Structure formats: structure tokens, C-alpha cells
Amino acid sequence: MKISLSNLSVGYGSSVVVCNVNLSAAQSQLIALTGRNGTGKSTLIRTMARLQPAMSGYVCIAGKSIDEYSRNELAGLLSIVSTETVNVSYLSVRQLVSLGRFPHTNWIGQLKEKDNQLVDEAMQLTGITAHANKNLHQISDGERQRAMIARTLAQDTDVILLDEPTAFLDIPNKYEVVHLLRKLTRSQRKTIIFSTHDLNIAIQEADNLWMVIGGSVYEGAPGDMRFNRLLERMFEGTKLEFDEKKGIFYINRHDNP
């Protein structure tokens, strides 16, 4: 399912941080939203999820503005994993994943056979079935992030948004989580957009980059971004440089041997 941004401007209060965005993400695409701190990545993600209003313009899913959907209708189309810490330590992994089914259950949240099946499948896809009965405080940060992704899979939406899903993970788990997202776009045909500071991982795994620079968002495949030198533009004024041959960033230490 396609999600598109039309003349979208986002911000907070009276301050616009990203303006006039015209982009779209198609089915089975993994999009990495990148940019320096304070450039509006989280604000853009939150606006796309209707957690805060747009300053102007529209976010559309399946050709219809998200403002035209009811809360339950939107929850059936789009799910989000935010950066907020889950303070429910004594909730089990399975109970957390089951929360994803609440938009589809009756008013008391009773799970039926199909709901339980989708919860099982979500845990299997994310590799956390073995931890199903453990409480969240008993598993690692990487496993907890997988459980959060499993919750969105149980919600069974075509579009998934993630705000900094690798922020608090070690290097192996960063790669594993982003690679998992890429696999889900292929095996489950999900449209997944995630914000990240981990550019090296994004370049290797994402189909497209959405790069926030100076209040605008530039779009392109990682190779195109390298060719157009947009990666270097994002870090102008710093000692961070991009190695074209290796495809990685590094600190220029020539001035301080």
C-alpha cells in the first residue's frame, strides 16, 4: 500500500522545521529517513502517524488523507514503533505482541483464534517465540525491540513507521533489526519507513533514503545520494567525510594527528 506526502510542512508551535515535502513510498519498500539532530525526523514521523497535526499539506494512504480515516480505520492501515520506553516490565512478550490486535478485537479486547494465530506468526517472523513467556525486564534491548516490531506485525498493517528503532542497540543488534525490517518488506510486502542516525546501515539496507537537509527532504537510492554528494552536504561544517570507495563515513583527523 502506498503512503504519500503532498506539500507537507511539519513542526511544533509556530515553528516549521520541514516544509513542502512531496514524497511517496510504495509497497515492499524500505525507506530510511536520515538527518542530523534537530532537523525534524521525529516530527515528520509523528505527523505521518497522525500523532500531531501537519502545519500544512497532506499525508495520504491509498490515495486518501489520513485525516479522513477514523481512529480504528487508520489503525488497520498504519502502525508505529516510537522511541518512547515501554514501562511495562512485568508484561510478557506475548502480552505485548497481543496488544497489536486490539484495533481488530471487540470492546473487551478478547482475542479469537485468528488473533492468536497472527500473534504467533509475528513472534516467529521476528525470532522471539522462545521468549514469549518472559517478562520484558528479562530480555535484552535487542529482543525488546524485536517484540515491539512483532506488535506492529500483529496489528497487521500495510504501512509501518519506526522512530529511531536502533537508537539504544549495540552494533550487531542495529544491523539485525534493520535487516529484519528489510526482510519484512520482501516477505510480507510491507511499506516500512524508519528514522535513523546509522547512515552506514541505512546505505546498505534501505531501498531509498529520505534525507533532511536545511528544512527540505531529498529522496533517492543510496547510490544516487552518493553520486549527487548529498551525503557530504548533510555533514557540512564537521570533520565527518564520506569514503566513496568503501561507502562509509569517517572522521578526518588530518588536522589532529
C-alpha positions as CSV (number, residue, x, y, z in Angstrom):
1,M,0.0,0.0,0.0
2,K,1.3,3.4,-0.9
3,I,1.8,6.3,1.5
4,S,2.4,9.8,0.1
5,L,3.2,13.2,1.4
6,S,1.8,16.2,-0.6
7,N,3.1,19.7,0.0
8,L,3.6,18.6,3.7
9,S,5.1,21.0,6.2
10,V,5.6,19.9,9.8
11,G,6.8,21.5,13.0
12,Y,5.7,22.4,16.5
13,G,4.0,25.5,17.9
14,S,4.6,28.2,15.2
15,S,7.9,26.8,14.1
16,V,8.1,24.9,10.8
17,V,11.1,22.5,10.7
18,V,10.5,20.7,7.5
19,C,8.5,22.3,4.6
20,N,6.8,21.5,1.3
21,V,7.6,17.7,1.2
22,N,6.4,15.8,-1.8
23,L,7.4,12.1,-1.5
24,S,5.9,8.7,-1.6
25,A,6.8,5.2,-0.5
26,A,5.4,2.1,-2.4
27,Q,4.6,-1.4,-1.3
28,S,7.6,-3.5,-0.4
29,Q,9.9,-0.5,0.1
30,L,12.2,0.1,3.0
31,I,12.8,3.8,3.4
32,A,15.5,5.3,5.8
33,L,14.7,8.8,7.0
34,T,18.1,10.4,7.9
35,G,19.4,13.8,9.0
36,R,21.2,15.5,11.8
37,N,19.8,16.0,15.3
38,G,17.0,18.6,15.4
39,T,16.2,18.6,11.7
40,G,12.7,17.2,12.2
41,K,12.9,13.5,11.6
42,S,10.8,12.5,14.6
43,T,8.3,15.4,13.9
44,L,7.9,14.1,10.4
45,I,7.3,10.5,11.6
46,R,4.8,11.7,14.2
47,T,2.9,13.7,11.7
48,M,2.8,10.8,9.3
49,A,1.3,8.7,12.1
50,R,-1.3,11.4,12.9
51,L,0.2,11.8,16.4
52,Q,0.4,15.5,15.7
53,P,-1.2,17.7,13.1
54,A,0.5,18.9,9.9
55,M,1.3,22.6,9.6
56,S,0.1,22.3,6.0
57,G,-0.3,19.8,3.3
58,Y,-1.4,16.1,3.5
59,V,-0.4,12.6,4.3
60,C,-2.3,10.1,2.2
61,I,-2.6,6.3,2.4
62,A,-4.2,4.5,-0.5
63,G,-5.0,7.9,-2.1
64,K,-7.0,9.2,0.9
65,S,-5.9,11.7,3.6
66,I,-5.2,10.2,6.9
67,D,-7.4,12.8,8.5
68,E,-10.4,11.3,6.7
69,Y,-9.9,7.9,8.4
70,S,-11.4,7.1,11.7
71,R,-9.0,6.1,14.5
72,N,-9.8,2.4,14.1
73,E,-9.6,2.6,10.3
74,L,-6.2,4.2,10.4
75,A,-5.0,1.7,13.0
76,G,-5.9,-1.0,10.4
77,L,-3.6,0.7,7.8
78,L,-0.7,2.1,9.7
79,S,1.3,1.2,12.9
80,I,4.2,2.9,14.6
81,V,7.1,2.0,16.9
82,S,8.1,5.1,18.8
83,T,11.3,5.9,20.7
84,E,9.4,6.1,24.0
85,T,10.4,3.5,26.6
86,V,7.9,0.8,27.3
87,N,7.4,1.0,31.1
88,V,5.6,-2.3,31.5
89,S,8.4,-4.5,32.8
90,Y,6.1,-7.2,34.1
91,L,4.1,-7.6,30.8
92,S,5.2,-10.7,29.0
93,V,6.5,-10.7,25.4
94,R,3.4,-12.4,24.2
95,Q,1.1,-10.0,26.0
96,L,2.9,-7.0,24.5
97,V,2.7,-8.5,21.0
98,S,-1.0,-9.3,21.6
99,L,-1.6,-5.6,22.1
100,G,-1.2,-5.2,18.4
101,R,-4.5,-7.0,17.9
102,F,-6.6,-4.6,19.9
103,P,-7.8,-2.4,16.9
104,H,-9.3,-5.6,15.5
105,T,-10.9,-7.1,18.6
106,N,-14.2,-6.5,20.4
107,W,-14.7,-3.8,23.1
108,I,-13.2,-6.1,25.8
109,G,-10.2,-6.9,23.7
110,Q,-10.9,-10.6,23.6
111,L,-8.5,-12.5,21.2
112,K,-10.0,-15.0,18.9
113,E,-8.3,-17.9,17.1
114,K,-7.2,-15.7,14.2
115,D,-5.8,-13.1,16.5
116,N,-3.7,-15.7,18.4
117,Q,-2.5,-17.1,15.1
118,L,-1.3,-13.7,13.9
119,V,0.4,-13.1,17.3
120,D,2.2,-16.4,16.9
121,E,3.2,-15.6,13.3
122,A,4.5,-12.2,14.3
123,M,6.7,-13.6,17.0
124,Q,8.0,-16.3,14.7
125,L,8.9,-13.7,12.0
126,T,10.8,-11.6,14.4
127,G,12.6,-14.5,16.1
128,I,11.2,-14.1,19.6
129,T,9.0,-17.1,20.0
130,A,11.4,-18.6,22.5
131,H,10.9,-15.6,24.8
132,A,7.1,-15.5,24.5
133,N,6.5,-16.1,28.3
134,K,9.3,-14.0,29.6
135,N,8.6,-10.6,31.1
136,L,10.1,-7.6,29.2
137,H,12.6,-6.9,32.0
138,Q,14.0,-10.4,31.4
139,I,15.1,-9.8,27.8
140,S,17.7,-7.8,26.1
141,D,17.3,-4.4,24.4
142,G,17.5,-6.0,21.0
143,E,14.9,-8.7,21.9
144,R,12.6,-5.9,23.3
145,Q,12.9,-4.0,20.0
146,R,12.0,-7.2,18.1
147,A,9.0,-7.6,20.4
148,M,7.9,-4.0,19.5
149,I,8.2,-4.8,15.8
150,A,6.3,-8.0,16.4
151,R,3.5,-6.0,18.0
152,T,3.2,-3.9,14.8
153,L,3.2,-7.1,12.7
154,A,0.4,-8.5,14.8
155,Q,-1.5,-5.2,14.1
156,D,-1.4,-6.4,10.5
157,T,-1.0,-3.0,8.8
158,D,0.5,-2.4,5.3
159,V,2.5,0.6,6.5
160,I,4.9,0.6,9.4
161,L,6.7,3.7,10.8
162,L,9.6,3.4,13.2
163,D,11.3,6.3,15.0
164,E,14.9,5.5,15.7
165,P,14.4,1.7,16.1
166,T,18.2,1.2,16.6
167,A,18.9,4.1,18.9
168,F,19.8,2.1,22.0
169,L,21.1,-1.0,20.5
170,D,24.7,-2.3,20.1
171,I,26.2,-2.6,16.7
172,P,25.2,-6.3,16.0
173,N,21.6,-5.7,17.0
174,K,21.5,-2.5,15.0
175,Y,22.3,-4.5,11.8
176,E,20.0,-7.4,12.8
177,V,17.0,-5.1,13.4
178,V,17.4,-3.2,10.1
179,H,18.0,-6.4,8.2
180,L,14.8,-7.8,9.7
181,L,12.9,-4.7,8.5
182,R,14.2,-5.3,5.0
183,K,13.2,-8.9,5.1
184,L,9.7,-7.9,6.2
185,T,9.3,-5.6,3.2
186,R,10.1,-8.6,0.9
187,S,8.3,-11.5,2.7
188,Q,5.3,-9.6,4.0
189,R,5.2,-6.8,1.3
190,K,5.1,-4.1,4.0
191,T,5.9,-0.4,3.4
192,I,8.4,0.5,6.1
193,I,9.8,3.9,6.9
194,F,12.3,4.3,9.8
195,S,14.3,7.3,11.0
196,T,17.9,6.7,11.9
197,H,21.3,8.2,12.5
198,D,23.0,4.9,11.5
199,L,23.8,6.0,7.9
200,N,26.2,3.2,7.2
201,I,23.5,0.7,7.9
202,A,20.8,2.7,6.0
203,I,23.1,2.9,2.9
204,Q,23.5,-0.9,2.9
205,E,19.9,-2.0,3.7
206,A,17.4,0.7,2.6
207,D,15.9,0.9,-0.9
208,N,15.7,4.7,-0.7
209,L,16.9,7.4,1.6
210,W,14.8,10.4,2.6
211,M,17.4,12.9,3.8
212,V,16.5,16.1,5.8
213,I,18.9,19.0,5.0
214,G,18.1,22.6,5.8
215,G,14.3,22.1,6.2
216,S,13.9,20.2,2.9
217,V,13.8,16.4,2.3
218,Y,15.8,14.9,-0.6
219,E,14.9,11.5,-1.9
220,G,17.0,8.9,-3.8
221,A,18.6,5.5,-3.8
222,P,21.7,5.3,-1.7
223,G,23.9,5.2,-4.8
224,D,22.2,8.3,-6.2
225,M,22.8,10.1,-2.9
226,R,26.4,9.3,-3.1
227,F,26.7,10.4,-6.7
228,N,25.0,13.7,-6.0
229,R,27.1,14.3,-2.9
230,L,24.1,14.8,-0.7
231,L,25.6,12.6,1.9
232,E,28.5,15.0,2.3
233,R,26.1,18.0,2.4
234,M,24.4,16.6,5.4
235,F,27.6,17.0,7.4
236,E,29.0,20.2,6.1
237,G,30.9,22.1,8.7
238,T,32.0,19.0,10.5
239,K,35.1,16.8,10.1
240,L,33.0,13.8,9.0
241,E,33.7,12.7,5.5
242,F,32.4,10.0,3.2
243,D,34.6,7.4,1.6
244,E,33.2,6.8,-1.9
245,K,35.1,3.6,-2.4
246,K,34.2,1.9,0.9
247,G,30.8,3.5,1.2
248,I,31.4,4.5,4.8
249,F,31.7,7.7,6.9
250,Y,34.9,8.6,8.8
251,I,36.4,11.4,10.8
252,N,39.1,13.5,9.0
253,R,41.9,13.5,11.5
254,H,44.5,15.3,9.3
255,D,44.3,18.4,11.4
256,N,44.8,16.5,14.7
257,P,47.2,13.6,14.0
